[in-house]
Amino acid sequence: MFLAAACNKQAVVQPVSNPHPATDQTANWKTYANAKYGFEVQYPADWKVFESLDNIAPSINIYKTGTPPLSDFSNETQVSIFPLGMPTEGPAGDSKQISKQLIKGLNQRVSAFYLSNNNEISAYYISFITPPKNWDTSGFIWTSLQIKNRTLTDATPNPDAMQSYHVSGEVDASGFSLIDQILSTFKFTK
């Protein structure tokens, strides 16, 4: 009888409190919203925003250090948004399209830009397959990490070709975790 009673007893499980509760790392972040181009994005409170909203190539730079306006040629850690694209010859560096989805819920193309000396990723170029009506089809988001000891080497195959470059240097790839967090907050509002 004692054995049967012992087997019928149910164990009482007490909840254990987590000594390290998960915190929302974006809780103290600021939000940038742009009604004209219909998007918003959150960014760390110690980062800055610069708007250049001219009609030819409007841009919104979100950055920690540097002197805006920032572009794809600027050697800064940044998330920069170009709703109408940019009338240039294109970003510098070696790139290839990758399958990584950086912005949830949006149909996008992502190209990773690599350092030619060590094949590390230094930047992402994100375009949208179906951009909202207030964006141009050439609109994009550029994210990059600052490159230490950066060098640009002319990679143009011949004098008649568009100028292209190989980019070399060193990046702290851990910086992409913060950029990934910023991109995870991006959304179209229209």
C-alpha positions in Angstrom: 0.0 0.0 0.0 2.8 2.4 0.8 4.3 1.8 -2.6 1.0 2.5 -4.4 0.5 5.7 -2.4 4.1 6.9 -3.2 3.6 6.3 -6.9 0.3 8.2 -7.0 1.9 11.3 -5.6 2.4 14.1 -8.2 5.5 16.3 -8.1 4.8 19.9 -7.4 6.9 22.1 -9.7 7.7 25.6 -8.5 8.4 28.2 -11.1 12.0 29.4 -11.1 12.6 33.0 -11.7 15.3 33.9 -14.2 18.1 35.8 -12.6 18.8 37.4 -16.0 15.4 38.3 -17.4 15.4 39.2 -21.1 15.3 42.9 -21.8 14.1 44.7 -24.9 17.3 46.1 -26.2 15.3 48.6 -28.3 13.2 49.9 -25.3 15.1 53.2 -25.1 15.6 53.7 -28.8 14.2 56.6 -30.7 11.9 56.3 -33.7 12.4 58.2 -37.0 9.2 58.4 -39.1 8.9 59.9 -42.5 5.3 60.6 -43.7 6.3 61.6 -47.3 8.0 58.3 -48.0 5.9 56.3 -45.7 8.3 54.4 -43.4 9.6 54.4 -39.9 12.6 52.9 -38.2 14.0 52.8 -34.7 17.6 53.5 -33.8 19.8 53.7 -30.6 19.3 56.9 -28.6 23.0 57.8 -28.9 22.9 57.7 -32.8 22.0 60.8 -34.9 19.7 61.4 -37.9 20.4 63.6 -40.8 17.8 64.3 -43.5 18.6 65.6 -47.0 15.1 65.7 -48.6 15.9 67.3 -51.9 13.8 66.1 -54.8 16.6 64.5 -56.8 18.1 62.1 -54.3 16.5 62.4 -50.8 18.3 60.5 -48.1 18.0 59.8 -44.4 21.2 58.9 -42.6 21.1 57.2 -39.3 24.7 57.0 -37.8 26.8 57.1 -34.7 29.7 59.2 -35.9 30.7 61.0 -39.1 29.9 64.1 -41.0 26.7 63.9 -43.1 25.5 63.7 -45.7 26.6 60.1 -45.9 26.5 57.9 -49.0 27.5 54.5 -50.0 31.1 55.8 -50.4 31.2 57.2 -46.8 33.4 55.1 -44.5 31.0 55.2 -41.5 28.8 52.8 -39.6 25.4 53.7 -40.9 21.9 52.8 -42.0 21.0 55.2 -44.8 17.7 55.2 -46.6 17.4 56.4 -50.2 13.7 56.3 -51.2 14.3 57.5 -54.8 17.7 55.9 -55.3 20.9 57.7 -55.9 22.1 59.0 -59.3 25.6 57.5 -59.0 27.5 54.8 -60.6 26.8 52.4 -57.7 28.4 51.3 -54.4 32.1 50.6 -54.4 33.3 47.1 -53.8 32.9 43.4 -54.5 29.4 42.2 -54.0 27.0 39.3 -54.5 23.3 38.8 -53.9 22.5 36.7 -50.8 19.3 35.1 -49.6 19.4 36.7 -46.1 16.2 38.6 -45.3 17.1 41.6 -43.2 13.7 43.3 -43.0 10.9 40.9 -41.9 7.7 40.8 -43.9 9.0 42.7 -47.0 10.0 41.2 -50.3 13.6 42.3 -50.8 16.9 41.7 -52.6 20.0 41.9 -50.4 23.5 42.2 -51.8 26.5 41.8 -49.4 29.6 43.8 -50.1 32.9 42.1 -49.3 36.4 43.3 -48.4 38.7 42.0 -51.1 41.6 41.3 -48.7 39.7 38.9 -46.3 36.3 38.3 -47.8 34.5 39.8 -44.7 31.1 41.5 -45.3 31.3 45.2 -44.8 28.0 46.4 -46.1 24.5 45.5 -47.3 22.5 47.0 -50.1 18.7 46.3 -49.7 16.2 47.0 -52.5 12.5 46.1 -52.5 10.9 44.0 -55.2 7.6 45.8 -54.8 8.4 49.2 -53.2 5.5 51.4 -52.0 4.1 53.9 -54.5 5.9 56.8 -52.9 9.3 55.1 -53.5 11.1 54.8 -56.8 11.9 51.3 -58.0 15.6 52.3 -57.6 15.1 53.1 -53.9 17.3 51.3 -51.4 18.7 51.0 -47.9 22.5 51.0 -47.5 24.1 49.7 -44.3 27.8 49.6 -43.6 30.4 49.2 -41.0 33.3 51.6 -40.7 36.4 50.0 -42.3 39.7 50.6 -40.5 42.7 51.0 -42.8 40.4 51.3 -45.8 41.9 51.3 -49.2 40.2 51.5 -52.6 41.9 49.9 -55.5 40.8 50.6 -59.1 39.3 47.4 -60.5 38.0 48.9 -63.8 38.7 46.3 -66.5 39.2 48.9 -69.3 39.1 52.7 -69.9 35.6 52.5 -71.5 34.0 50.6 -68.5 32.3 52.2 -65.6 34.8 52.7 -62.8 34.8 50.0 -60.1 36.8 49.4 -57.0 38.1 46.7 -54.7 37.8 47.7 -51.0 40.3 46.4 -48.4 40.6 46.9 -44.7 39.3 45.6 -41.4 35.8 45.6 -39.9 34.4 44.5 -36.6 31.7 42.2 -37.9 30.0 42.2 -34.5 28.7 45.6 -35.4 26.2 43.9 -37.8 24.2 42.7 -34.8 23.2 46.3 -34.0 22.5 47.1 -37.7 20.4 43.9 -37.9 18.4 45.1 -34.9 17.8 48.5 -36.5 16.7 46.9 -39.7 14.3 44.6 -37.8 12.4 47.7 -36.7 12.0 49.1 -40.3 8.5 49.1 -41.7 6.5 50.8 -44.4 3.6 52.8 -43.0 1.7 53.5 -46.2 
